[in-house]
Every structure is written in structure tokens, then in C-alpha cells.
Amino acid sequence: MKVLIIDDDQVDTLSIVRTLKNTDLPLATIETADTGVKGLELAFQKQFDVILLDYQLPPTDGFELLIELRAKNDFSTSIVMLSHNDDEEIALKCIESGAQDFIMKSEVTAVRLRRAIVIASERHQLEQQVLETHTELKRLAERDSLTGLNNRHFFEERLTKQLLSSAKDNSSFVLMLIDVDKFKDVNDRHGHVLGDGALKEVASKLNRCVGYNDILCRLGGDEFALLFPIGNNKQYVQKMVNRLMSEFSSSICVDGELLDLTVSVGIASFPECASNSIELRKCADIALYRAKDKGRNQAQFYSKAFHDQMNRRAELERHLKRALVKNEMELYYQPQFNADMKLIGAEALLRWKHPKLGMIPPDRFIPVAEETGMIVDIGFWVIETALKQLQYWLNEKTLRDDFTLAINLSPSQLTDRFLAKKVKNLLNIYEIPASNVEFEITESNLISGEWASEALQKISDLGVKVAVDDFGTGYSSLSHLKDYTIDVIKIDRSFVERIELTKPRQLFTAICAFSHSLEYETVAEGIETDIHDAICKEVGVTRLQGFYYSKPLSVSNFEGKYFFD
């Protein structure tokens, strides 16, 4: 073991050296430094296992030296602070700033010093492991596992940063949304394995088109995004379009199969088309829709002339405002089973059946509801309707005592300071045990802030379960577990859909083991095949959900299928 003592007091230094030699530590080297400058130089030049650092080190103090040591990214030596001053605030400040321990010089004995060094070394090793794990999780979370490109999470962060930077610099940038034409036909005709290979080739082609400052991401499926600044070079956009179209003019060979794949591109620029990321995405989406509508294999710039799309969106908003009053909203229920295929729960899912437009999918109207604030009223209606239905089932049907009804919460609802009170009132009105109710909030929608944290805590205090939905889609998952009261981990369907492959299966198994070790229930959604079912049961998933068992059902169909009078 190599030890560095940084202390300006020669008497203290000699005393510490003698004490060290009286321990049974395997000491290889003990070096000393009587100034911070010399100590810093030695610490960076040589590799030590532990540094014993005097807090009162002149000309400034040992605390500043501690900060400077920890500021170096690759500095991996454990540090124990020594002081004549018995001040708990100072000790805490040092620990929070990167020291592994803080001991009084008057308490330095062979036993005490040995214990401090051993514990400090072990603690520092654990901290390094956690840091490395977090770094790797962040890297994995920002990379698409199939293509190696940046993923949706990374894209959304960079889009926000690019927008802020461009707004500050008064500069322009372009967002391109790129979609592979008729890619579903490739999967249907050749299977998903070859389809994955085709997506890798598509990613390679796209990579050959981009420049050094361009940001290329896979958003999911066959959709990609490209971000790049244009400054005063407006011609660069057309050059990029020409590159893309030229690159995809040649066939792709995957496993001996020649595929003629083309792409459609939707283009929107900041600040010309929109002033925020949400609107910019919408503009690019509309442009992409137009490109596909015009025959695919082409690029379309967003134009304010696309009023028909905007008008349809406005019309949808008008209809949505009246949907609750006109009783057009309905809850469907997707069952959840245990490994013995016993019905142990269901998820309440909102559906909108318009008398003229027909069944409108949630991904069309939920974003509109969120943006307009209507989601608060709609969300409360969902909670009350679901609890009323649960009351009927509990009283009139035969249900297991541990039956759980999962209800989705929007981020807007979490900002309602009276949410827990409203839920409590409904539980009392309908006389429902809180343990039969679960509220889901997606990981991507977990928002930091006092009201969100307080709302979830108050809900949990009622005895209601709290579930993190779509778990694993962002690198901040682990931090959410400490910030919020969580009972259930609902693993994102993206982990399930490729579970038959080795690495996705290993990751899925690790998430389940991690969750079970913390005594969280686990729910796997998106189970669609025999293999999905078998693996989920094998790793001990608590609740199973997906089209393999049942699609979401209306109340009458749910009761007809699972309840018998």
C-alpha cells in the first residue's frame, strides 16, 4: 500500500508515520509533503492508494486541495482528512466534497488509523464502481443498441440544447426527420431479424451522409432524426437532401437479399418554422407526412401553407373539449396475469369514440390534452371511472384479494397539490382498499420538483401503489428510485420485444433481479409471443401483460371473458 501524507506540521507528520508503521497494513511506500503545492504535484505524478490530508494546511487550507484533487476526472485515490478541529460541519463538508473519512488527530491510533484507511479504500472503490456503472448506464441509455447511433433520449436532450444555443446566438439550425419507406413490408416479408439487419445498413448509409457537427439519431423503429446548424449556408440543407437521396438510390444487401429501400424526409428549421422544440418537431412531422403523402422517396420542407394539417389539429382540440360532456370517452381494460395465469390485475386505458371520426387513438389526442391542460379534467374522470368500476367488480364479482387496477397519471396531474386528497375522497366514497389501486407514471414523464415528489409521496401514504412505467428508457431511472416512493417497476416493452436475443435477455433478467432485490413488484408489458411469455415467467416477473394474453377490452367484453356469474 502506498500512502501520501500532506501536512505542514513535522511533529504531526512524524507521529502519523510512526502510527502507520505500528499497523499491520502492507505498507510499500510512505511519502510526505509539507505544502499543498508539493502534495498536489506528488498526488498527480504518482499513484497512491490513500492520501492523509491535513485540513488546516496553509497557505489556504486542505479543503481547497481536496476540491482540486477531486476536480481531476481520472484521480482515483481515496482521501482521509485529518484535523485538530472537532467540527461536525467541517467534517460533513469534506465528506460531501469527496473525502472518504474525517478523523481527529487526537484520535489517531494504530487501530483507528488502520480502520479509517481500510474503510476509506473500500468506500472509494465502491464509489468508483458506482460512478463507472452510472457512466456506462448513461452511455448505454444514449445509444441505440441495434444501430449504435444516438437514441431518442440523446436526441431530445441535444434538440433542447441546440435550441437554447441557437436562440442565444441568433443562429439557425435544421431538424430532419427521416423515415424508411414501407419498412413494415420488409419485416412482414423477410422477418424481423433481416429487418434489423436492414436498419443497420440504413444507419450506415445515413452516417456516410452526415458531417462532423451533425447529430444523427435513431428515434425508434425505422425513424431517424438529423440535427445540424446552417448559419448563413442555406445551401447546405439542399446538399444534405441530395446526399441522402443519392445514397439511397442504390440497393442494400442483407443476408443475401437485395432490398431497394428509400427514405422520406421532413425538414423544419429554427427559428423560421417554430420557436420551441415541440412545435419544431410538429413542423418536421407535418413535412414528413407530406413527403409520404406525395409518393415517398422525397424530401419536403415545412411550409406555412400546410394549414389543412393544422386545422385538423385545431378541430381535434375542439372535439376533445366536448368529449367528456358528451360521454364519448370510455375505459378499456387490459388484463394482467401471474405465472399461473391467474387474473391478478388490469390496466385502465383511455379510449375516445367520436360519433363521426370513429375511434381516435390515444397517441393523437393525449398530446393535445397535455398541451391544452385538458388532461387534468380527463385524468380525474379516468381515476373516478376506474375506481367506480373497481368497486362494482369487488362487490359483484369474484376477485383475488391482491387484484390491482393500474391507472395512468400524467405529469400535469402530479402538479395538482390536491391530487392525493381527491384520490382519498374517491377511495372513501367507493369504499375501495387502497392496496387494490396502482398509479403509473412513465419514467420519461417523472418531473423533478417539490409538487411532483410531494404528490407521489402523499399518494403512497394512502396505501396506493406507485409504479414507474416504461422503466429503462432513460439513464436517470436509478435516481428516480431514490427521489420517489416506488412500489412497482413496469419494464418497457422495448426490452421485451427483443428478449429472445442474448444481450437484451441478459439486460431484462438483470432489471428483474435488481427490482426483486429491492422488493419491487415487476410488470412486463408488450408480451406477444410464446418466447416472451416463457422468459418472463422464468425470471419471475410478478405480472404479465400483453396481446399474447389479451388486447385491451371494453367493460362488457372484459367481464364476459373473465367473470362468471
N, C-alpha and C positions, 0 to 999 in steps of 0.2 A: 504494500500500500504506500502511495506517495502522498505526502502531506505538505501543504504550504501554510506557514504561519505569517500573517501580516499584522504586525503590532509594533508601534514605535517605542514601547516600554521594554527595555532589555531585560529587566528583572522579571517582568511578566512572561516574556518570551522564553527565558531560560527555565522558568518554573513549568511552563506548558510543555517544553521539550522533555524535561525530566519526568513529568507525569505521563506523557505519551510512552516513554520508554518503559515505564512501570506497568503498562497494559500488556495484554497478550496479543495485541494486534500485530499482524505480519507486516511490520514496517520495513519498507525498502529504502525510502528517502524521506528526510525531513529537511525542508528548506525554509529560510526565513527572509522576511523583507521588513525594513523598518520605516518605509514610506509607501504611500499609496501608489506613486508612480512606479516604483520598483516592483511592488506587488502585482500591479496590473501587467507590467512587462513580463514577469515570470509566469503569471497565470495564462497569458496568451501564447507564450513561447513553448511552454512545456505542458505535458498532460498530467494533472494531479487528480487523485481520487477524492480528496477533500481539502477545502480551504478553511482555516480557522481565522476569522477576520474580526479585529478589534473595532467596536462601534465608535469609540472616541478617537479614531485615527486622525491626526492633523495632516495637512493644514485645513481640510474641510471636515469630513468625518467618514467613518467606514460605511455609512448608509449610502452615500453617493457612489462610493466604489462598488458597493453591491449592485446598485442600479446600472452602473456602467458594465459590470461583468455580465449581468443578465441581459443587457441590450444586445450582446453578440449572439446571433442566431444559433451558431454551432457550438456554443460554450456549454459543456455537459458535465461540469464538476459540481458536486454538492458543496454547500456552504453552511458553516456553523458560525453564528455571530457570538462574540464574547464581549462582556461589558461589566464595569463596576457598578453600573446604574441599574437598580431594580425597578424598572418602569414597564408595566404591562402594555401600555400603549405603544412604546417604542418596540417592544418585542413583537407585538402583533403587526406593526407596520413593516418590520423586517421580514416576517414570515410571508405576509401578503405580497412583498416585493421580490420574493424568490429565494429567501433563505430557508433551509430545511429545519433549522433549530436555533434557539437563542438561549444561552446559559450564562449565569453569573460567574465571574472569575473567582469569586469567593467560594463557589460550589464546585470548582474544578478539582475533582479527584480522579484517580485512575479509573475507578468504576464508572463514575458519572461521565467522564470524557469518552471512555470506550463506548458506553451505551449511546451517547449523543452522536458519535461518529458512525456507528453501525446503523442506527435508526435513520440518520441523515442520508447515508448512502442508499439504504433501501428505499427510503421515501423518494429520493431523487430519481432512482431507477424507475419507480412506479410512475412518477410524473413524466419522465421521458417516454415511457411506454404509452401513457395516455395521450401525450402530445403526438407521438408517431401514429397512433391509431386514429386520432382525430384528423391529422393531416391526410392520412390515407383515405379515411371516410370522405373527407372533403373532395379529394381528388376523384374518388370513385363517383361521388354524388354529382360532380360536374362533368363527368364523361359518360357518353353513351356506350354501353357495354358491347353493343353489336358492331358499330362502325368506328369507334374510337374518337368520334367528333365530340365537341362540346354538346351538352344536352340542354333540355328546356330550362332547367333551373339556372344553369350558367347564362343562357340566353337572356332570361328575364332580368337577371342582375346587370348584365352588360348593357342591355337596352336602357335600363333606368340610368346607369352611369353615363352612357353616351348622350342621352337626352339632357341631363344636367350639365354636362360638359359643353355641349353644343349651344345650349341656351346661354351659358355664361360667356362663351367665346363669340356668340352671334354667328355661328357657322352652321353648315348643313350636313346632314348625313342621310343615307338611304337605307330603307328596310326592304328586302326582297323576301317574299315567301315563295318557296319552290315546292311544287307537288309533282310526284311522278304520275304520269297519266295512266289511267286504267290499271293501276298496280294490283288491284284486287283480282283482276283476271289472271295475273301471274301466279298468285297464291292459289287460286281455285284450280288452275290448270296443272301447275307443277308442284304444288305443296309449299309449306312454309319454310322448309329447310332451304330449298332452292331460292325461295323468295328472300330469305335472309342474306343469302349469297349475292343476290341481285342488288340488295340495298347497300352491301359493302362496296360493290362496283360503282354504284351511283355515287356513294360518298367519295370514292377515289376520283371519279370524274369531276365532281364539284371542287374537290381540293386542288385539282390541276388548274382551275379557273381563277382561284382567289389570289389576292395579293397579300403582302406581309401584314398590312394593317387591317385586313378584312377579317371579320368574325363569322365563321361558318358553324352552324349548329344543326343537330337533328332534334326536331321538336317531338317526334314520335311517329310511329308508323312510317308512311312514305312522305312525310312533310319535313322540309328543311327550311332554315332561315339564314339569311346573309345580311350582315350589317357592315357598312363601310362609309367613311367620311368622303365627301366630294369636294369640299372647299369651293374653289372657283372653277374646278374642272368638271363642268356639267357633261362633257362628252364621255367621261369615264363610265357613266351609267349605261349608255348605249354600247360602249365597248364591252362591258361586262355581259350584257344581254347577248351580244354577238358571240362571245366566247362560249357561253352556256349552250346556245343553240347549235353552234359548231361542234362542241364536244359531244352532244347527244345525237348528232347526225349519224354516228357510227354505231354498229350493233355491240351488244355486251355478250360475252361468252361466260356462262356459269355452268359448271359441271357438264360441259359438252353441249349445252343448249344455247343457241343463239337467240338473244332477245332484243327486239327493237323497241327500246324504251325512250320515250320523250318526256319532257317536263313542261309544265305550265308555270308561269312566273307572275306574281302580283307585286307591283312596285309602288311604294309610297315614300315620300321624303319629308324630313323635318327641317324647317318649320312650315314649309309650303302647304302640306296636306293636313297637318294636325299639330297641336301644341302639347300633347301629352302622350304617354306610351299606349294607353288604352285605345285612344282614338287613332293613333298611328297604326296599331295592329288591325283595327277595324278597316281602315282605308286600304291597307295591304290585302286584307282578306277579301274585301269587295273587289279589288282589282284582280285577285286570283280567281274569284268566282267568274268574273267577266272573261278572263282568259280561257277558262274551261268552257264557258258557255259559248264562246266564239269558235270552238272547234279544237281546243287544246294545242299543244306543241307551239306555244307562242307566249310572249310577254305582254302584259297590259299595265300601263301606267294609270294610277288612280286619277280620276277626273271628277271635278265637282258636278259634272253632268250626270253622274250616276245617282240621280235623285230618286229613281224608282226603288233602288235598294234601301235608301234612307227612309223613303216614305213607307215602305213595308215595315221597317223597324218602328217608325212612329205609330203606324196603325196597330202593330202588335202591342205597343205600350198602352194605347187607348183601350184595346180589348182587355188587357190584363187588369186595368184599373176596375173594370166591372165584373171580372171573372168570379170573385168571391161572392159578390152580391147576387149574382145570377146562378149560383150553385154549379158552376162549371168545373170547379176543382174537385178532385177525387183522390183518395189514397189507395194505392195498391200495396200489397204486402208480399215480400219475398221471404220464403221460409228459411230457417237455419236449423241444422241438424247436428247431433253429436255423432261420434264414431259408430254408435249402434243404430244410427239412422232414426233416432227418436227426435221428434219435433221439440226443440228447446228454445226457439226464438223466431223472430221475424224482424225484417227491416221495413219501416213505413216509407213508401216512396211516393212523391207527389206526381200527379198526372193532371193535365189540363185538356179537357174535351170540349172544344169550341163547337157550337152548333153548326157553323158554316165551314170553318177551317179544319175541322176534324181534330184528331189527337195531335196536340202540339208537344214535341219532345222537350224535356226539362232543359236541355242544353241551349234551347232557343229562348225560353222565357225567364229562366232563373237569373242569367246575367243582367237582363233588363230590369228584373225585380230588384237585384242588388244595387244597380246603378241609380235607380229612381227612389230607393228607400222603401218600396212596397214590400220588400222581403220581410220586414218586421211584422206587418199585419198578416201576411201569408204564413209566416213562420209560426205565429201564435195560433192561427187556425189549424195548422198541421198538428201542433202539440195537443190542442184541445180535442181535435177529432180523433187522433190516435189514442189518447187516454180514454176517451169515451168508448171507443171500440174495444180497448183492452178491458175496461170494466165489464162490458157485455160478455166478452169471452170468459173472463174469470168467474162471472156469476152463472152463466148459462151453459158453458161448455166445459169439457174436461181438459184442464191444462196442468202441466207439471208445475210444482211449486217454484222451480227455478226458471220458468219461462221468462224470456227477456224480450221486450219490444224496443227496438232501436229507432231513435228519431234523430234526424239530422238537424244540426244547428248551423246557421250562417254566421259569419264573423260579425255582421251587423247586429244580430241578436245578442252577441256577447257584450256589446257596448251598452245594452239596456240594464241599468242598475237595478231595475225591479224584476229582472227575469226570474231569479230564484223565488221571489215572493209570489209571482204569478204561477210558477210551477207548483209551489207548495199549496197554493189555494186550489189548484186543479186536482192535485193528489187527494186533498181533503174532500173536495166536492164529490169526486168519483170513488172515493174510498179505495184507492189503489195502493198496495205496498210499494214503497219507493224502490225496493230491490228488484222489482219486475220491470223497471224502466231504465233505459240507457240513452244517453245523448251522445251523438257523434259529431266531432268537429274535425275537418280534414287537417292533416299536418300542414299543408301549404297555406291554410287559412288561419292557423293559430297566430294570433297577433299579440305582440308584446304590448304591455300597458296595464295600468292599475285596474281598469274596469274589467278587462278580459280575464285577468288572473283572479280577480275577486269574484266575478260571476261564476267561473268554473268551481272555485272553492266553495261558494255558497250552495251551488247545485250538489256538489259532492257531500256537503254537510247534511243535506236532506236524506242521504242514503241512496241517491240515484247514482248509477254507474256513469262514468265518463270514459268515452272511447276516442282514441286517436285513429281517424280513418286515413286511408291511403298512406299508411306508415312506410317510411323508407324512401319517399320521393324527394327528400331534401336533406342536406347534410346536418341540419340543425335538429334532427329528430331526437338525439340523446339529450340535448339541452332542454327540449320541451318536457322531457320526463321529469326533470328536477324542478322546472318552473311551474308545472301544473299538477293537480291531483289526477292521476290516471289510473283506471282500473282495467281497461281493455285495449289491446293492440289489434287493430284491424289492418292486416297486411295487404298492401296494394296489389291489385290484380296483375300488374306488370311482372311481379315476382312469380306469380302462379302460372302465367301463360307459357313461360319457357322453363318450367320446373323440371322437365324431363332431361334437360341438358345438365351436365355435371356442375359447372360453376354456379349457374342460377339455383340449382338444387342445394348446393352447399350453403349459399348465402341465405336461402329460405330456411334451411334447417338451423342455421346459426341464429337467425332472428327469432325463431320459435324457442330455441334453447335459452337465449338471452331473456326473452319475455317470461318464460316459465320460471327462470331462476329468480326473477323479481316478483313472482306470484301474480303476473298479469294473465288474464284470460286472453286467448288468441282467437281471432276470426279470420278465415281465409275467404276472400271474395273472388269471383271470377272463375270458379271451378267449372270446367266444361267437358272434361274427358275422364275416362277410366283412370288414366295415369295420374291426373291431378288429384282425383279422389283418393287413390291408393296412397300416394306420397303424403298427402295432408293427414290422413289417418295414421300413417306410420310414424310421423314426427309428433303426433299428439295434439294437433290443432283442436281447440276447445269447441269451436262452432264452424260448421261448413256451410258455405253459401255459394250459389251459382246456378247457371242454366242447366248444369248436369242434373240437378235435382228438380228445379222448377224455375220458370220465369216469374217475375212479379205478377201477382194475381189480384183481381178485384175482390172485394169482401165476400161476395156470394160464391165466387169460384174457390177462394181460399177455404171458406167454411165447408163447401161441398166436397173438397178434396181431403181435408184433414180433420174435420169434426163430424162425428156421427151422433145424432140424437138418440 
